[in-house]
Every structure is written in structure tokens, then in C-alpha cells.
Amino acid sequence: MSEEWSREFCETFESAEDYLSKGFGYGITYKGKLVAATSTMIVYDGAIEIQVATREDFRKKV
């Protein structure tokens, strides 16, 4: 939540506890910093929408 590119990962949930009980996510770190992640965006009627984001300076890397 401390960086602009990754704020949206949890913003649709009421709290950290709400996210932990309803959502899930996975992240990739580089030298101890989060650089890419996927996370539950919306949970509804037995389905989910997920979001994927990568820090701009780590995009298009091979």
C-alpha cells in the first residue's frame, strides 16, 4: 500500500482482516522489494476478479 502502483491490491476490501478472510494474492520480490503481484480484486457470488500489476521499472523484462 505504500507505493502508487500497488495500492489497488487491497482497496476494495474494508480492512486487512476482510482481505485475509475473503481474498488472496501472490507477489514477486526483487532484493526484498515487491515488484509484481496478483491479488483478488472483487469477490462475488462464488466468483472472483483478479488484478495483476508490475512496477513500471520491471515491465518488459526477459
HTML snippet that shows the backbone in 3Dmol.js (N, CA, C, O; Angstrom):
<script src="https://3Dmol.org/build/3Dmol-min.js"></script>
<div id="view" style="width:600px;height:400px;position:relative"></div>
<script>
const pdb = `
ATOM      1  N   MET A   1       0.811  -1.210   0.000  1.00  0.00           N
ATOM      2  CA  MET A   1       0.000   0.000   0.000  1.00  0.00           C
ATOM      3  C   MET A   1       0.849   1.268   0.000  1.00  0.00           C
ATOM      4  O   MET A   1       0.331   2.363  -0.215  1.00  0.00           O
ATOM      5  N   SER A   2       2.134   1.125   0.237  1.00  0.00           N
ATOM      6  CA  SER A   2       2.973   2.318   0.349  1.00  0.00           C
ATOM      7  C   SER A   2       3.396   2.884  -1.001  1.00  0.00           C
ATOM      8  O   SER A   2       3.940   3.987  -1.056  1.00  0.00           O
ATOM      9  N   GLU A   3       3.158   2.152  -2.099  1.00  0.00           N
ATOM     10  CA  GLU A   3       3.558   2.633  -3.416  1.00  0.00           C
ATOM     11  C   GLU A   3       2.338   2.752  -4.327  1.00  0.00           C
ATOM     12  O   GLU A   3       1.415   1.940  -4.259  1.00  0.00           O
ATOM     13  N   GLU A   4       2.349   3.757  -5.162  1.00  0.00           N
ATOM     14  CA  GLU A   4       1.213   4.054  -6.037  1.00  0.00           C
ATOM     15  C   GLU A   4       0.786   2.857  -6.885  1.00  0.00           C
ATOM     16  O   GLU A   4      -0.408   2.568  -6.972  1.00  0.00           O
ATOM     17  N   TRP A   5       1.725   2.161  -7.506  1.00  0.00           N
ATOM     18  CA  TRP A   5       1.393   1.084  -8.438  1.00  0.00           C
ATOM     19  C   TRP A   5       0.705  -0.098  -7.762  1.00  0.00           C
ATOM     20  O   TRP A   5      -0.001  -0.851  -8.432  1.00  0.00           O
ATOM     21  N   SER A   6       0.887  -0.282  -6.470  1.00  0.00           N
ATOM     22  CA  SER A   6       0.336  -1.457  -5.801  1.00  0.00           C
ATOM     23  C   SER A   6      -0.831  -1.157  -4.858  1.00  0.00           C
ATOM     24  O   SER A   6      -1.324  -2.070  -4.196  1.00  0.00           O
ATOM     25  N   ARG A   7      -1.277   0.073  -4.781  1.00  0.00           N
ATOM     26  CA  ARG A   7      -2.354   0.443  -3.854  1.00  0.00           C
ATOM     27  C   ARG A   7      -3.667  -0.270  -4.119  1.00  0.00           C
ATOM     28  O   ARG A   7      -4.401  -0.590  -3.184  1.00  0.00           O
ATOM     29  N   GLU A   8      -3.961  -0.518  -5.361  1.00  0.00           N
ATOM     30  CA  GLU A   8      -5.263  -1.091  -5.721  1.00  0.00           C
ATOM     31  C   GLU A   8      -5.451  -2.531  -5.251  1.00  0.00           C
ATOM     32  O   GLU A   8      -6.574  -3.033  -5.256  1.00  0.00           O
ATOM     33  N   PHE A   9      -4.383  -3.198  -4.849  1.00  0.00           N
ATOM     34  CA  PHE A   9      -4.497  -4.598  -4.459  1.00  0.00           C
ATOM     35  C   PHE A   9      -5.489  -4.840  -3.326  1.00  0.00           C
ATOM     36  O   PHE A   9      -6.144  -5.882  -3.304  1.00  0.00           O
ATOM     37  N   CYS A  10      -5.613  -3.936  -2.415  1.00  0.00           N
ATOM     38  CA  CYS A  10      -6.479  -4.163  -1.248  1.00  0.00           C
ATOM     39  C   CYS A  10      -7.569  -3.116  -1.081  1.00  0.00           C
ATOM     40  O   CYS A  10      -8.341  -3.199  -0.126  1.00  0.00           O
ATOM     41  N   GLU A  11      -7.661  -2.145  -1.964  1.00  0.00           N
ATOM     42  CA  GLU A  11      -8.558  -1.018  -1.734  1.00  0.00           C
ATOM     43  C   GLU A  11     -10.046  -1.368  -1.775  1.00  0.00           C
ATOM     44  O   GLU A  11     -10.859  -0.594  -1.269  1.00  0.00           O
ATOM     45  N   THR A  12     -10.425  -2.492  -2.351  1.00  0.00           N
ATOM     46  CA  THR A  12     -11.850  -2.841  -2.400  1.00  0.00           C
ATOM     47  C   THR A  12     -12.315  -3.600  -1.158  1.00  0.00           C
ATOM     48  O   THR A  12     -13.498  -3.911  -1.027  1.00  0.00           O
ATOM     49  N   PHE A  13     -11.401  -3.893  -0.263  1.00  0.00           N
ATOM     50  CA  PHE A  13     -11.741  -4.596   0.978  1.00  0.00           C
ATOM     51  C   PHE A  13     -11.836  -3.600   2.126  1.00  0.00           C
ATOM     52  O   PHE A  13     -11.151  -2.577   2.132  1.00  0.00           O
ATOM     53  N   GLU A  14     -12.690  -3.908   3.094  1.00  0.00           N
ATOM     54  CA  GLU A  14     -12.926  -2.996   4.211  1.00  0.00           C
ATOM     55  C   GLU A  14     -11.729  -2.863   5.142  1.00  0.00           C
ATOM     56  O   GLU A  14     -11.523  -1.812   5.748  1.00  0.00           O
ATOM     57  N   SER A  15     -10.939  -3.927   5.255  1.00  0.00           N
ATOM     58  CA  SER A  15      -9.813  -3.922   6.188  1.00  0.00           C
ATOM     59  C   SER A  15      -8.854  -5.046   5.812  1.00  0.00           C
ATOM     60  O   SER A  15      -9.148  -5.858   4.935  1.00  0.00           O
ATOM     61  N   ALA A  16      -7.725  -5.083   6.472  1.00  0.00           N
ATOM     62  CA  ALA A  16      -6.770  -6.178   6.250  1.00  0.00           C
ATOM     63  C   ALA A  16      -7.407  -7.511   6.618  1.00  0.00           C
ATOM     64  O   ALA A  16      -7.180  -8.513   5.940  1.00  0.00           O
ATOM     65  N   GLU A  17      -8.194  -7.533   7.672  1.00  0.00           N
ATOM     66  CA  GLU A  17      -8.864  -8.762   8.104  1.00  0.00           C
ATOM     67  C   GLU A  17      -9.866  -9.229   7.053  1.00  0.00           C
ATOM     68  O   GLU A  17      -9.983 -10.427   6.796  1.00  0.00           O
ATOM     69  N   ASP A  18     -10.588  -8.290   6.446  1.00  0.00           N
ATOM     70  CA  ASP A  18     -11.552  -8.611   5.395  1.00  0.00           C
ATOM     71  C   ASP A  18     -10.826  -9.235   4.206  1.00  0.00           C
ATOM     72  O   ASP A  18     -11.287 -10.231   3.648  1.00  0.00           O
ATOM     73  N   TYR A  19      -9.697  -8.652   3.821  1.00  0.00           N
ATOM     74  CA  TYR A  19      -8.893  -9.200   2.722  1.00  0.00           C
ATOM     75  C   TYR A  19      -8.412 -10.606   3.056  1.00  0.00           C
ATOM     76  O   TYR A  19      -8.519 -11.514   2.232  1.00  0.00           O
ATOM     77  N   LEU A  20      -7.887 -10.786   4.253  1.00  0.00           N
ATOM     78  CA  LEU A  20      -7.357 -12.093   4.648  1.00  0.00           C
ATOM     79  C   LEU A  20      -8.435 -13.168   4.715  1.00  0.00           C
ATOM     80  O   LEU A  20      -8.143 -14.342   4.492  1.00  0.00           O
ATOM     81  N   SER A  21      -9.672 -12.792   5.017  1.00  0.00           N
ATOM     82  CA  SER A  21     -10.737 -13.795   5.104  1.00  0.00           C
ATOM     83  C   SER A  21     -11.393 -14.089   3.753  1.00  0.00           C
ATOM     84  O   SER A  21     -11.941 -15.174   3.559  1.00  0.00           O
ATOM     85  N   LYS A  22     -11.344 -13.131   2.813  1.00  0.00           N
ATOM     86  CA  LYS A  22     -12.023 -13.317   1.525  1.00  0.00           C
ATOM     87  C   LYS A  22     -11.092 -13.400   0.321  1.00  0.00           C
ATOM     88  O   LYS A  22     -11.438 -14.017  -0.687  1.00  0.00           O
ATOM     89  N   GLY A  23      -9.936 -12.798   0.412  1.00  0.00           N
ATOM     90  CA  GLY A  23      -9.076 -12.673  -0.755  1.00  0.00           C
ATOM     91  C   GLY A  23      -7.793 -13.475  -0.657  1.00  0.00           C
ATOM     92  O   GLY A  23      -7.560 -14.202   0.309  1.00  0.00           O
ATOM     93  N   PHE A  24      -6.967 -13.326  -1.684  1.00  0.00           N
ATOM     94  CA  PHE A  24      -5.646 -13.953  -1.689  1.00  0.00           C
ATOM     95  C   PHE A  24      -4.780 -13.223  -2.704  1.00  0.00           C
ATOM     96  O   PHE A  24      -5.290 -12.486  -3.549  1.00  0.00           O
ATOM     97  N   GLY A  25      -3.507 -13.423  -2.623  1.00  0.00           N
ATOM     98  CA  GLY A  25      -2.609 -12.800  -3.574  1.00  0.00           C
ATOM     99  C   GLY A  25      -1.240 -13.445  -3.538  1.00  0.00           C
ATOM    100  O   GLY A  25      -0.897 -14.164  -2.600  1.00  0.00           O
ATOM    101  N   TYR A  26      -0.472 -13.178  -4.567  1.00  0.00           N
ATOM    102  CA  TYR A  26       0.891 -13.678  -4.690  1.00  0.00           C
ATOM    103  C   TYR A  26       1.767 -12.534  -5.174  1.00  0.00           C
ATOM    104  O   TYR A  26       1.334 -11.694  -5.963  1.00  0.00           O
ATOM    105  N   GLY A  27       2.985 -12.512  -4.699  1.00  0.00           N
ATOM    106  CA  GLY A  27       3.877 -11.441  -5.104  1.00  0.00           C
ATOM    107  C   GLY A  27       5.243 -11.953  -5.515  1.00  0.00           C
ATOM    108  O   GLY A  27       5.640 -13.066  -5.170  1.00  0.00           O
ATOM    109  N   ILE A  28       5.949 -11.128  -6.253  1.00  0.00           N
ATOM    110  CA  ILE A  28       7.323 -11.398  -6.645  1.00  0.00           C
ATOM    111  C   ILE A  28       8.178 -10.278  -6.069  1.00  0.00           C
ATOM    112  O   ILE A  28       7.878  -9.097  -6.251  1.00  0.00           O
ATOM    113  N   THR A  29       9.231 -10.655  -5.383  1.00  0.00           N
ATOM    114  CA  THR A  29      10.128  -9.659  -4.820  1.00  0.00           C
ATOM    115  C   THR A  29      11.481  -9.715  -5.505  1.00  0.00           C
ATOM    116  O   THR A  29      11.897 -10.751  -6.024  1.00  0.00           O
ATOM    117  N   TYR A  30      12.147  -8.588  -5.493  1.00  0.00           N
ATOM    118  CA  TYR A  30      13.499  -8.486  -6.012  1.00  0.00           C
ATOM    119  C   TYR A  30      14.288  -7.648  -5.013  1.00  0.00           C
ATOM    120  O   TYR A  30      13.959  -6.490  -4.759  1.00  0.00           O
ATOM    121  N   LYS A  31      15.319  -8.240  -4.460  1.00  0.00           N
ATOM    122  CA  LYS A  31      16.135  -7.586  -3.434  1.00  0.00           C
ATOM    123  C   LYS A  31      15.276  -7.038  -2.293  1.00  0.00           C
ATOM    124  O   LYS A  31      15.499  -5.936  -1.791  1.00  0.00           O
ATOM    125  N   GLY A  32      14.285  -7.849  -1.901  1.00  0.00           N
ATOM    126  CA  GLY A  32      13.447  -7.507  -0.755  1.00  0.00           C
ATOM    127  C   GLY A  32      12.314  -6.532  -1.022  1.00  0.00           C
ATOM    128  O   GLY A  32      11.597  -6.163  -0.092  1.00  0.00           O
ATOM    129  N   LYS A  33      12.131  -6.102  -2.269  1.00  0.00           N
ATOM    130  CA  LYS A  33      11.047  -5.171  -2.604  1.00  0.00           C
ATOM    131  C   LYS A  33      10.031  -5.854  -3.510  1.00  0.00           C
ATOM    132  O   LYS A  33      10.402  -6.607  -4.411  1.00  0.00           O
ATOM    133  N   LEU A  34       8.758  -5.591  -3.271  1.00  0.00           N
ATOM    134  CA  LEU A  34       7.697  -6.107  -4.122  1.00  0.00           C
ATOM    135  C   LEU A  34       7.791  -5.443  -5.495  1.00  0.00           C
ATOM    136  O   LEU A  34       7.799  -4.216  -5.591  1.00  0.00           O
ATOM    137  N   VAL A  35       7.862  -6.248  -6.555  1.00  0.00           N
ATOM    138  CA  VAL A  35       7.976  -5.685  -7.906  1.00  0.00           C
ATOM    139  C   VAL A  35       6.823  -6.104  -8.819  1.00  0.00           C
ATOM    140  O   VAL A  35       6.574  -5.451  -9.832  1.00  0.00           O
ATOM    141  N   ALA A  36       6.119  -7.181  -8.475  1.00  0.00           N
ATOM    142  CA  ALA A  36       4.960  -7.623  -9.257  1.00  0.00           C
ATOM    143  C   ALA A  36       4.064  -8.447  -8.347  1.00  0.00           C
ATOM    144  O   ALA A  36       4.531  -9.082  -7.402  1.00  0.00           O
ATOM    145  N   ALA A  37       2.768  -8.429  -8.646  1.00  0.00           N
ATOM    146  CA  ALA A  37       1.847  -9.189  -7.808  1.00  0.00           C
ATOM    147  C   ALA A  37       0.520  -9.403  -8.520  1.00  0.00           C
ATOM    148  O   ALA A  37       0.180  -8.712  -9.481  1.00  0.00           O
ATOM    149  N   THR A  38      -0.205 -10.373  -8.020  1.00  0.00           N
ATOM    150  CA  THR A  38      -1.582 -10.594  -8.431  1.00  0.00           C
ATOM    151  C   THR A  38      -2.404 -10.722  -7.160  1.00  0.00           C
ATOM    152  O   THR A  38      -1.939 -11.268  -6.160  1.00  0.00           O
ATOM    153  N   SER A  39      -3.618 -10.220  -7.206  1.00  0.00           N
ATOM    154  CA  SER A  39      -4.429 -10.203  -5.994  1.00  0.00           C
ATOM    155  C   SER A  39      -5.911 -10.236  -6.340  1.00  0.00           C
ATOM    156  O   SER A  39      -6.328  -9.792  -7.411  1.00  0.00           O
ATOM    157  N   THR A  40      -6.690 -10.767  -5.419  1.00  0.00           N
ATOM    158  CA  THR A  40      -8.139 -10.732  -5.549  1.00  0.00           C
ATOM    159  C   THR A  40      -8.575  -9.273  -5.572  1.00  0.00           C
ATOM    160  O   THR A  40      -8.191  -8.493  -4.701  1.00  0.00           O
ATOM    161  N   MET A  41      -9.368  -8.907  -6.558  1.00  0.00           N
ATOM    162  CA  MET A  41      -9.872  -7.537  -6.645  1.00  0.00           C
ATOM    163  C   MET A  41     -11.293  -7.461  -6.103  1.00  0.00           C
ATOM    164  O   MET A  41     -11.608  -6.606  -5.276  1.00  0.00           O
ATOM    165  N   ILE A  42     -12.152  -8.371  -6.581  1.00  0.00           N
ATOM    166  CA  ILE A  42     -13.551  -8.394  -6.164  1.00  0.00           C
ATOM    167  C   ILE A  42     -13.976  -9.838  -5.949  1.00  0.00           C
ATOM    168  O   ILE A  42     -13.611 -10.716  -6.731  1.00  0.00           O
ATOM    169  N   VAL A  43     -14.740 -10.089  -4.900  1.00  0.00           N
ATOM    170  CA  VAL A  43     -15.283 -11.417  -4.615  1.00  0.00           C
ATOM    171  C   VAL A  43     -16.803 -11.294  -4.646  1.00  0.00           C
ATOM    172  O   VAL A  43     -17.372 -10.450  -3.954  1.00  0.00           O
ATOM    173  N   TYR A  44     -17.469 -12.143  -5.454  1.00  0.00           N
ATOM    174  CA  TYR A  44     -18.932 -12.071  -5.528  1.00  0.00           C
ATOM    175  C   TYR A  44     -19.510 -13.373  -6.045  1.00  0.00           C
ATOM    176  O   TYR A  44     -18.924 -14.003  -6.925  1.00  0.00           O
ATOM    177  N   ASP A  45     -20.643 -13.783  -5.517  1.00  0.00           N
ATOM    178  CA  ASP A  45     -21.411 -14.940  -5.992  1.00  0.00           C
ATOM    179  C   ASP A  45     -20.561 -16.155  -6.356  1.00  0.00           C
ATOM    180  O   ASP A  45     -20.792 -16.774  -7.395  1.00  0.00           O
ATOM    181  N   GLY A  46     -19.595 -16.504  -5.535  1.00  0.00           N
ATOM    182  CA  GLY A  46     -18.761 -17.664  -5.788  1.00  0.00           C
ATOM    183  C   GLY A  46     -17.717 -17.457  -6.866  1.00  0.00           C
ATOM    184  O   GLY A  46     -17.103 -18.422  -7.322  1.00  0.00           O
ATOM    185  N   ALA A  47     -17.503 -16.224  -7.282  1.00  0.00           N
ATOM    186  CA  ALA A  47     -16.516 -15.912  -8.309  1.00  0.00           C
ATOM    187  C   ALA A  47     -15.573 -14.816  -7.806  1.00  0.00           C
ATOM    188  O   ALA A  47     -15.838 -14.165  -6.795  1.00  0.00           O
ATOM    189  N   ILE A  48     -14.483 -14.630  -8.523  1.00  0.00           N
ATOM    190  CA  ILE A  48     -13.552 -13.558  -8.174  1.00  0.00           C
ATOM    191  C   ILE A  48     -13.067 -12.856  -9.440  1.00  0.00           C
ATOM    192  O   ILE A  48     -13.098 -13.418 -10.535  1.00  0.00           O
ATOM    193  N   GLU A  49     -12.626 -11.636  -9.264  1.00  0.00           N
ATOM    194  CA  GLU A  49     -11.886 -10.926 -10.293  1.00  0.00           C
ATOM    195  C   GLU A  49     -10.503 -10.707  -9.708  1.00  0.00           C
ATOM    196  O   GLU A  49     -10.366 -10.379  -8.529  1.00  0.00           O
ATOM    197  N   ILE A  50      -9.479 -10.889 -10.531  1.00  0.00           N
ATOM    198  CA  ILE A  50      -8.130 -10.677 -10.030  1.00  0.00           C
ATOM    199  C   ILE A  50      -7.461  -9.528 -10.778  1.00  0.00           C
ATOM    200  O   ILE A  50      -7.851  -9.162 -11.887  1.00  0.00           O
ATOM    201  N   GLN A  51      -6.467  -8.989 -10.145  1.00  0.00           N
ATOM    202  CA  GLN A  51      -5.690  -7.900 -10.719  1.00  0.00           C
ATOM    203  C   GLN A  51      -4.233  -8.317 -10.752  1.00  0.00           C
ATOM    204  O   GLN A  51      -3.748  -8.970  -9.828  1.00  0.00           O
ATOM    205  N   VAL A  52      -3.546  -7.948 -11.799  1.00  0.00           N
ATOM    206  CA  VAL A  52      -2.119  -8.220 -11.927  1.00  0.00           C
ATOM    207  C   VAL A  52      -1.428  -6.879 -12.173  1.00  0.00           C
ATOM    208  O   VAL A  52      -1.875  -6.097 -13.012  1.00  0.00           O
ATOM    209  N   ALA A  53      -0.355  -6.613 -11.454  1.00  0.00           N
ATOM    210  CA  ALA A  53       0.382  -5.367 -11.649  1.00  0.00           C
ATOM    211  C   ALA A  53       1.871  -5.610 -11.476  1.00  0.00           C
ATOM    212  O   ALA A  53       2.302  -6.454 -10.692  1.00  0.00           O
ATOM    213  N   THR A  54       2.638  -4.846 -12.231  1.00  0.00           N
ATOM    214  CA  THR A  54       4.094  -4.900 -12.161  1.00  0.00           C
ATOM    215  C   THR A  54       4.618  -3.476 -12.059  1.00  0.00           C
ATOM    216  O   THR A  54       4.161  -2.576 -12.764  1.00  0.00           O
ATOM    217  N   ARG A  55       5.578  -3.291 -11.177  1.00  0.00           N
ATOM    218  CA  ARG A  55       6.197  -1.983 -11.048  1.00  0.00           C
ATOM    219  C   ARG A  55       6.754  -1.573 -12.412  1.00  0.00           C
ATOM    220  O   ARG A  55       7.346  -2.397 -13.109  1.00  0.00           O
ATOM    221  N   GLU A  56       6.571  -0.318 -12.796  1.00  0.00           N
ATOM    222  CA  GLU A  56       6.911   0.135 -14.144  1.00  0.00           C
ATOM    223  C   GLU A  56       8.357  -0.176 -14.545  1.00  0.00           C
ATOM    224  O   GLU A  56       8.611  -0.559 -15.687  1.00  0.00           O
ATOM    225  N   ASP A  57       9.290  -0.016 -13.629  1.00  0.00           N
ATOM    226  CA  ASP A  57      10.693  -0.251 -13.978  1.00  0.00           C
ATOM    227  C   ASP A  57      11.049  -1.733 -14.102  1.00  0.00           C
ATOM    228  O   ASP A  57      12.191  -2.066 -14.419  1.00  0.00           O
ATOM    229  N   PHE A  58      10.084  -2.626 -13.855  1.00  0.00           N
ATOM    230  CA  PHE A  58      10.298  -4.058 -14.035  1.00  0.00           C
ATOM    231  C   PHE A  58       9.464  -4.639 -15.176  1.00  0.00           C
ATOM    232  O   PHE A  58       9.466  -5.854 -15.372  1.00  0.00           O
ATOM    233  N   ARG A  59       8.773  -3.829 -15.910  1.00  0.00           N
ATOM    234  CA  ARG A  59       7.973  -4.299 -17.045  1.00  0.00           C
ATOM    235  C   ARG A  59       8.868  -4.570 -18.253  1.00  0.00           C
ATOM    236  O   ARG A  59       9.935  -3.975 -18.405  1.00  0.00           O
ATOM    237  N   LYS A  60       8.408  -5.480 -19.105  1.00  0.00           N
ATOM    238  CA  LYS A  60       9.080  -5.828 -20.359  1.00  0.00           C
ATOM    239  C   LYS A  60      10.499  -6.353 -20.146  1.00  0.00           C
ATOM    240  O   LYS A  60      11.386  -6.127 -20.969  1.00  0.00           O
ATOM    241  N   LYS A  61      10.696  -7.053 -19.037  1.00  0.00           N
ATOM    242  CA  LYS A  61      11.997  -7.685 -18.768  1.00  0.00           C
ATOM    243  C   LYS A  61      11.931  -9.132 -19.223  1.00  0.00           C
ATOM    244  O   LYS A  61      10.874  -9.759 -19.158  1.00  0.00           O
ATOM    245  N   VAL A  62      13.032  -9.653 -19.671  1.00  0.00           N
ATOM    246  CA  VAL A  62      13.087 -11.056 -20.101  1.00  0.00           C
ATOM    247  C   VAL A  62      13.826 -11.859 -19.053  1.00  0.00           C
ATOM    248  O   VAL A  62      13.992 -13.069 -19.205  1.00  0.00           O
TER     249      VAL A  62
END
`;
const viewer = $3Dmol.createViewer("view");
viewer.addModel(pdb, "pdb");
viewer.setStyle({}, {cartoon: {color: "spectrum"}});
viewer.zoomTo();
viewer.render();
</script>
